[in-house]
Amino acid sequence: MERTDFDRVIEEVMAEAMPFESWERLAGETAAAFAAFCAFRDFGPERSVPKAVNERYSKTEGGEAADPAFLGKKCRMWRGWAAQYKWRERAEAYDQYIDRLKQAEKRKVIEAQGEVHRMITGKMLQVVNKKLDLMEPGELTQGNVTEWVETAIKTEREIAGLAVSGKEKSADGWKQGEIKFTPEFEGL
């Protein structure tokens, strides 16, 4: 069935009215041209028409190398389609779309990991708190308490994105989060 001018006008109006992604098949783009575009698009950031043509047609069904004249003809045909249907721009838009999807997925993973880490840190602090309640003051050493508190504080700060490297110290020589025991707490 032959397309009429009316059909073309309808397609153009629909394309303007209904948003679509530029890497989808364009109005008037043949199935062969779109399949070639998909091969070009899916080749990746190092894509080029000759690379995509060679990938697609470099070997015949029997496994022999394709005729260079045939590859040259396909390359010229694909270059014409690439110019006509703006393959470079469409492929770049597709790459950006895929990158946004990957970034969104990474964000979800990081957020889920953060939630797990917060839950674990909360449990750690509960265990330390229970342990402190059960221990006799004579069992506690300054080293135990300092190590537990430093670990809990460091973990919480890292989860909150406020990590301070262990080498950073304040003006009085103490690291942030470090507890300074006075002599009257010795042995507790």
Backbone hydrogen bonds, N-H to C=O, Kabsch-Sander energy under -0.5 kcal/mol:
donor,donor_aa,acceptor,acceptor_aa,energy
8,R,4,T,-2.0
9,V,5,D,-2.3
10,I,6,F,-2.4
11,E,7,D,-2.5
12,E,8,R,-2.5
13,V,9,V,-2.6
14,M,10,I,-2.7
15,A,11,E,-2.5
16,E,12,E,-1.9
17,A,13,V,-2.7
18,M,14,M,-3.2
24,E,21,E,-2.2
29,E,26,L,-1.9
34,F,30,T,-2.6
35,A,31,A,-2.5
36,A,32,A,-2.1
37,F,33,A,-2.5
38,C,34,F,-2.7
39,A,35,A,-1.9
40,F,36,A,-2.3
41,R,37,F,-3.8
42,D,38,C,-2.6
43,F,40,F,-1.0
44,G,41,R,-1.0
47,R,44,G,-1.8
52,A,48,S,-2.5
53,V,49,V,-2.8
54,N,50,P,-2.7
55,E,51,K,-2.4
56,R,52,A,-2.2
57,Y,53,V,-3.2
58,S,54,N,-1.9
60,T,64,E,-3.0
63,G,60,T,-2.0
66,A,58,S,-2.7
71,L,67,D,-2.3
72,G,68,P,-2.5
73,K,69,A,-2.2
74,K,70,F,-2.5
75,C,71,L,-2.6
76,R,72,G,-2.2
77,M,73,K,-2.2
78,W,74,K,-2.9
79,R,75,C,-2.4
80,G,76,R,-2.0
81,W,77,M,-2.1
82,A,78,W,-3.1
83,A,79,R,-2.2
84,Q,80,G,-2.6
85,Y,81,W,-3.2
86,K,83,A,-0.7
87,W,82,A,-2.0
90,R,86,K,-2.2
91,A,87,W,-3.1
92,E,88,R,-2.2
93,A,89,E,-2.3
94,Y,90,R,-2.2
95,D,91,A,-2.6
96,Q,92,E,-2.3
97,Y,93,A,-2.2
98,I,94,Y,-2.8
99,D,95,D,-2.5
100,R,96,Q,-2.4
101,L,97,Y,-2.2
102,K,98,I,-2.5
103,Q,99,D,-2.7
104,A,100,R,-2.4
105,E,101,L,-2.3
106,K,102,K,-2.5
107,R,103,Q,-2.5
108,K,104,A,-2.1
109,V,105,E,-2.2
110,I,106,K,-2.9
111,E,107,R,-2.7
112,A,108,K,-2.4
113,Q,109,V,-2.7
114,G,110,I,-2.6
115,E,111,E,-2.0
116,V,112,A,-2.1
117,H,113,Q,-2.9
118,R,114,G,-2.6
119,M,115,E,-2.1
120,I,116,V,-2.6
121,T,117,H,-2.8
122,G,118,R,-2.3
123,K,119,M,-2.2
124,M,120,I,-2.7
125,L,121,T,-2.5
126,Q,122,G,-2.1
127,V,123,K,-2.6
128,V,124,M,-2.6
129,N,125,L,-2.6
130,K,126,Q,-2.7
131,K,127,V,-2.8
132,L,128,V,-2.8
133,D,129,N,-2.1
134,L,130,K,-1.9
135,M,131,K,-1.6
139,E,136,E,-1.9
140,L,136,E,-0.8
140,L,137,P,-0.6
145,V,141,T,-2.1
146,T,142,Q,-2.6
147,E,143,G,-2.6
148,W,144,N,-2.6
149,V,145,V,-2.7
150,E,146,T,-2.9
151,T,147,E,-2.5
152,A,148,W,-2.5
153,I,149,V,-2.9
154,K,150,E,-2.8
155,T,151,T,-2.4
156,E,152,A,-2.5
157,R,153,I,-2.7
158,E,154,K,-2.5
159,I,155,T,-2.3
160,A,156,E,-2.0
161,G,158,E,-1.1
162,L,157,R,-3.5
168,E,165,S,-1.5
170,S,174,W,-3.0
173,G,170,S,-2.0
178,E,175,K,-2.0
181,F,179,I,-0.7
185,F,182,T,-2.4
186,E,183,P,-1.6
188,L,185,F,-2.0
